[in-house]
Amino acid sequence: FRCRQCSVDFFSEAAVNYHVHNNHKRVGTILAPTVTLPPSKKIKMNNNGEPSSVYYCHLCGMEYIVKFNLQKHLEVFHNQEERNKPAEELVKCMLCDAIFYNRKAYQTHNLHHTPQDLYI
């Protein structure tokens, strides 16, 4: 099984697909990253104990401290059509100013708020 982009041979089709995804598609992600909304006003401490902005998936409400992880989530769990579809309704969180494209995502997002949360 041969990679069409670099002509390297592999022992299975799955191996070629893995190679293409991890070597050739990653370049596209760097040159044209998946678009995300700006971070919310919520702050969390990262693994180094430093304050970091919090990002939310505008389609399902999942929470991420690292923007790259949100971009990977969008690529894996929400297809291109879903990502580019206009919002059903825009819902803005009154606590952190995060914006969501549907009420269900906003409701999922609200599960992430606690009384100990910090905001800028």
DRENPA-3360 file (N, C-alpha, C; in nm, 2 decimals, always signed):
BEGIN
1 = FRCRQCSV = +0.09/-0.12/+0.00/+0.00/+0.00/+0.00/+0.09/+0.12/+0.00 ~ +0.07/+0.21/-0.10/+0.15/+0.33/-0.12/+0.08/+0.46/-0.08 ~ +0.16/+0.55/-0.02/+0.11/+0.68/+0.01/+0.11/+0.76/-0.12 ~ +0.00/+0.82/-0.16/-0.01/+0.89/-0.29/+0.07/+1.02/-0.29 ~ +0.09/+1.07/-0.17/+0.16/+1.20/-0.15/+0.31/+1.20/-0.15 ~ +0.37/+1.09/-0.09/+0.51/+1.08/-0.08/+0.57/+0.95/-0.13 ~ +0.49/+0.86/-0.18/+0.53/+0.73/-0.24/+0.59/+0.64/-0.14 ~ +0.57/+0.65/-0.02/+0.63/+0.56/+0.08/+0.53/+0.44/+0.09;
9 = DFFSEAAV = +0.59/+0.31/+0.10/+0.51/+0.19/+0.10/+0.48/+0.15/+0.24 ~ +0.36/+0.09/+0.27/+0.32/+0.05/+0.40/+0.26/-0.09/+0.39 ~ +0.25/-0.16/+0.50/+0.20/-0.30/+0.50/+0.05/-0.32/+0.50 ~ -0.02/-0.21/+0.53/-0.17/-0.22/+0.53/-0.23/-0.08/+0.49 ~ -0.35/-0.08/+0.45/-0.42/+0.04/+0.42/-0.44/+0.13/+0.55 ~ -0.46/+0.06/+0.66/-0.48/+0.14/+0.79/-0.35/+0.21/+0.82 ~ -0.23/+0.15/+0.79/-0.10/+0.21/+0.82/-0.08/+0.33/+0.73 ~ -0.13/+0.32/+0.60/-0.12/+0.44/+0.51/-0.21/+0.55/+0.56;
17 = NYHVHNNH = -0.33/+0.52/+0.60/-0.42/+0.62/+0.65/-0.37/+0.69/+0.78 ~ -0.31/+0.61/+0.87/-0.25/+0.67/+0.99/-0.13/+0.76/+0.95 ~ -0.05/+0.72/+0.86/+0.06/+0.80/+0.81/+0.01/+0.93/+0.75 ~ -0.09/+0.92/+0.66/-0.14/+1.04/+0.59/-0.19/+1.14/+0.69 ~ -0.27/+1.09/+0.79/-0.34/+1.17/+0.89/-0.23/+1.24/+0.97 ~ -0.13/+1.17/+1.02/-0.03/+1.23/+1.11/+0.09/+1.30/+1.04 ~ +0.10/+1.28/+0.91/+0.21/+1.35/+0.85/+0.17/+1.46/+0.74 ~ +0.07/+1.42/+0.66/+0.04/+1.52/+0.56/-0.08/+1.61/+0.60;
25 = KRVGTILA = -0.18/+1.56/+0.67/-0.29/+1.65/+0.71/-0.25/+1.75/+0.82 ~ -0.15/+1.71/+0.90/-0.10/+1.80/+1.01/-0.05/+1.93/+0.95 ~ +0.02/+1.93/+0.83/+0.07/+2.05/+0.77/-0.04/+2.14/+0.73 ~ -0.15/+2.08/+0.68/-0.27/+2.16/+0.65/-0.33/+2.23/+0.77 ~ -0.32/+2.16/+0.88/-0.38/+2.21/+1.00/-0.29/+2.33/+1.05 ~ -0.16/+2.32/+1.03/-0.07/+2.43/+1.07/-0.09/+2.55/+0.98 ~ -0.10/+2.53/+0.85/-0.12/+2.64/+0.75/-0.26/+2.70/+0.75 ~ -0.36/+2.62/+0.78/-0.50/+2.67/+0.78/-0.57/+2.61/+0.90;
33 = PTVTLPPS = -0.54/+2.66/+1.02/-0.60/+2.60/+1.14/-0.75/+2.61/+1.15 ~ -0.81/+2.51/+1.22/-0.95/+2.51/+1.24/-0.99/+2.64/+1.32 ~ -1.09/+2.71/+1.27/-1.14/+2.84/+1.33/-1.21/+2.81/+1.46 ~ -1.18/+2.89/+1.56/-1.25/+2.88/+1.69/-1.29/+3.02/+1.73 ~ -1.39/+3.02/+1.82/-1.43/+3.15/+1.88/-1.32/+3.19/+1.98 ~ -1.32/+3.32/+2.02/-1.22/+3.36/+2.12/-1.24/+3.29/+2.26 ~ -1.14/+3.30/+2.35/-1.16/+3.23/+2.48/-1.26/+3.31/+2.56 ~ -1.32/+3.23/+2.66/-1.41/+3.29/+2.75/-1.34/+3.38/+2.85;
41 = KKIKMNNN = -1.41/+3.44/+2.94/-1.35/+3.52/+3.05/-1.31/+3.44/+3.17 ~ -1.34/+3.31/+3.16/-1.31/+3.22/+3.27/-1.16/+3.18/+3.27 ~ -1.10/+3.17/+3.39/-0.96/+3.14/+3.40/-0.94/+3.01/+3.48 ~ -0.85/+2.93/+3.44/-0.82/+2.80/+3.51/-0.67/+2.80/+3.52 ~ -0.62/+2.73/+3.62/-0.48/+2.71/+3.64/-0.44/+2.59/+3.55 ~ -0.33/+2.60/+3.47/-0.29/+2.49/+3.39/-0.20/+2.40/+3.47 ~ -0.14/+2.30/+3.40/-0.05/+2.20/+3.47/+0.07/+2.27/+3.54 ~ +0.11/+2.38/+3.49/+0.23/+2.45/+3.55/+0.19/+2.55/+3.66;
49 = GEPSSVYY = +0.06/+2.55/+3.70/+0.01/+2.64/+3.80/-0.01/+2.78/+3.75 ~ -0.01/+2.80/+3.62/-0.02/+2.94/+3.56/-0.17/+2.96/+3.52 ~ -0.22/+3.08/+3.53/-0.36/+3.11/+3.49/-0.37/+3.10/+3.33 ~ -0.47/+3.03/+3.29/-0.49/+3.02/+3.14/-0.64/+3.04/+3.11 ~ -0.66/+3.10/+2.99/-0.79/+3.12/+2.94/-0.86/+2.99/+2.91 ~ -0.99/+2.99/+2.92/-1.07/+2.87/+2.89/-1.14/+2.88/+2.76 ~ -1.13/+2.78/+2.67/-1.20/+2.78/+2.55/-1.32/+2.68/+2.55 ~ -1.43/+2.71/+2.49/-1.54/+2.62/+2.48/-1.58/+2.59/+2.34;
57 = CHLCGMEY = -1.62/+2.46/+2.31/-1.67/+2.43/+2.18/-1.80/+2.49/+2.17 ~ -1.82/+2.58/+2.06/-1.94/+2.65/+2.04/-2.06/+2.56/+1.99 ~ -2.02/+2.43/+1.95/-2.12/+2.34/+1.90/-2.17/+2.24/+2.00 ~ -2.09/+2.21/+2.11/-2.13/+2.11/+2.21/-2.11/+2.15/+2.35 ~ -2.03/+2.25/+2.37/-2.01/+2.30/+2.51/-1.89/+2.24/+2.58 ~ -1.81/+2.16/+2.52/-1.69/+2.10/+2.59/-1.59/+2.21/+2.62 ~ -1.52/+2.19/+2.73/-1.42/+2.29/+2.78/-1.28/+2.25/+2.76 ~ -1.19/+2.34/+2.72/-1.05/+2.32/+2.69/-0.97/+2.43/+2.74;
65 = IVKFNLQK = -0.85/+2.40/+2.80/-0.76/+2.51/+2.84/-0.66/+2.54/+2.72 ~ -0.64/+2.44/+2.64/-0.54/+2.46/+2.53/-0.62/+2.47/+2.40 ~ -0.60/+2.58/+2.33/-0.68/+2.61/+2.20/-0.66/+2.50/+2.10 ~ -0.53/+2.44/+2.09/-0.51/+2.33/+2.00/-0.60/+2.21/+2.03 ~ -0.62/+2.18/+2.16/-0.71/+2.07/+2.19/-0.85/+2.10/+2.14 ~ -0.90/+2.22/+2.15/-1.03/+2.25/+2.10/-1.03/+2.23/+1.95 ~ -0.93/+2.28/+1.88/-0.92/+2.26/+1.74/-0.93/+2.11/+1.70 ~ -0.85/+2.03/+1.77/-0.85/+1.89/+1.74/-0.99/+1.83/+1.77;
73 = HLEVFHNQ = -1.05/+1.87/+1.88/-1.19/+1.83/+1.91/-1.28/+1.86/+1.80 ~ -1.28/+1.98/+1.75/-1.37/+2.02/+1.64/-1.34/+1.94/+1.51 ~ -1.22/+1.91/+1.48/-1.19/+1.83/+1.36/-1.24/+1.68/+1.38 ~ -1.22/+1.63/+1.50/-1.26/+1.48/+1.52/-1.41/+1.46/+1.54 ~ -1.47/+1.55/+1.62/-1.61/+1.53/+1.66/-1.72/+1.61/+1.58 ~ -1.67/+1.71/+1.51/-1.77/+1.79/+1.43/-1.72/+1.80/+1.29 ~ -1.79/+1.75/+1.19/-1.75/+1.75/+1.05/-1.75/+1.89/+1.00 ~ -1.69/+1.91/+0.88/-1.67/+2.04/+0.82/-1.81/+2.11/+0.80;
81 = EERNKPAE = -1.91/+2.03/+0.76/-2.04/+2.09/+0.73/-2.10/+2.15/+0.86 ~ -2.09/+2.07/+0.97/-2.14/+2.11/+1.10/-2.06/+2.24/+1.15 ~ -1.93/+2.24/+1.13/-1.85/+2.36/+1.17/-1.89/+2.48/+1.10 ~ -1.92/+2.47/+0.97/-1.95/+2.58/+0.89/-2.10/+2.63/+0.88 ~ -2.18/+2.54/+0.94/-2.33/+2.57/+0.94/-2.36/+2.70/+1.03 ~ -2.45/+2.78/+0.98/-2.49/+2.90/+1.06/-2.55/+2.86/+1.20 ~ -2.54/+2.94/+1.29/-2.59/+2.91/+1.43/-2.74/+2.90/+1.43 ~ -2.79/+2.80/+1.50/-2.93/+2.78/+1.52/-2.98/+2.91/+1.60;
89 = ELVKCMLC = -2.92/+2.94/+1.70/-2.94/+3.06/+1.78/-2.81/+3.09/+1.86 ~ -2.78/+3.21/+1.87/-2.66/+3.25/+1.95/-2.70/+3.27/+2.10 ~ -2.63/+3.20/+2.18/-2.65/+3.20/+2.33/-2.52/+3.24/+2.39 ~ -2.52/+3.35/+2.47/-2.41/+3.40/+2.54/-2.42/+3.37/+2.69 ~ -2.31/+3.32/+2.75/-2.31/+3.29/+2.89/-2.29/+3.42/+2.97 ~ -2.38/+3.44/+3.06/-2.37/+3.57/+3.14/-2.25/+3.57/+3.24 ~ -2.20/+3.46/+3.27/-2.08/+3.45/+3.37/-1.95/+3.47/+3.30 ~ -1.93/+3.41/+3.18/-1.79/+3.41/+3.12/-1.79/+3.47/+2.98;
97 = DAIFYNRK = -1.90/+3.51/+2.92/-1.91/+3.56/+2.79/-1.89/+3.46/+2.68 ~ -1.88/+3.34/+2.71/-1.86/+3.24/+2.60/-1.99/+3.24/+2.51 ~ -1.97/+3.21/+2.38/-2.08/+3.21/+2.29/-2.10/+3.07/+2.23 ~ -2.23/+3.03/+2.22/-2.27/+2.90/+2.18/-2.37/+2.91/+2.06 ~ -2.36/+2.81/+1.97/-2.45/+2.81/+1.85/-2.58/+2.74/+1.88 ~ -2.60/+2.69/+1.99/-2.73/+2.62/+2.03/-2.75/+2.61/+2.18 ~ -2.87/+2.60/+2.22/-2.91/+2.60/+2.36/-2.85/+2.47/+2.43 ~ -2.84/+2.36/+2.36/-2.79/+2.24/+2.42/-2.64/+2.25/+2.46;
105 = AYQTHNLH = -2.56/+2.32/+2.37/-2.42/+2.34/+2.40/-2.41/+2.43/+2.52 ~ -2.49/+2.53/+2.53/-2.49/+2.62/+2.64/-2.52/+2.55/+2.77 ~ -2.62/+2.46/+2.77/-2.65/+2.38/+2.89/-2.54/+2.29/+2.93 ~ -2.47/+2.23/+2.83/-2.36/+2.15/+2.86/-2.25/+2.23/+2.92 ~ -2.22/+2.35/+2.87/-2.12/+2.44/+2.92/-2.15/+2.48/+3.06 ~ -2.27/+2.50/+3.10/-2.31/+2.54/+3.23/-2.27/+2.44/+3.34 ~ -2.25/+2.31/+3.30/-2.21/+2.21/+3.39/-2.06/+2.23/+3.43 ~ -1.99/+2.31/+3.36/-1.85/+2.33/+3.39/-1.83/+2.45/+3.49;
113 = HTPQDLYI = -1.93/+2.53/+3.51/-1.92/+2.64/+3.61/-1.93/+2.59/+3.75 ~ -1.85/+2.64/+3.84/-1.85/+2.61/+3.98/-1.84/+2.74/+4.06 ~ -1.88/+2.75/+4.19/-1.86/+2.87/+4.27/-1.72/+2.92/+4.28 ~ -1.62/+2.83/+4.26/-1.48/+2.86/+4.28/-1.42/+2.92/+4.15 ~ -1.49/+2.93/+4.04/-1.44/+2.98/+3.92/-1.38/+3.12/+3.93 ~ -1.27/+3.14/+3.85/-1.21/+3.28/+3.84/-1.24/+3.34/+3.71 ~ -1.26/+3.47/+3.70/-1.29/+3.53/+3.57/-1.21/+3.66/+3.56 ~ -1.18/+3.70/+3.44/-1.11/+3.82/+3.41/-1.21/+3.93/+3.38;
% end
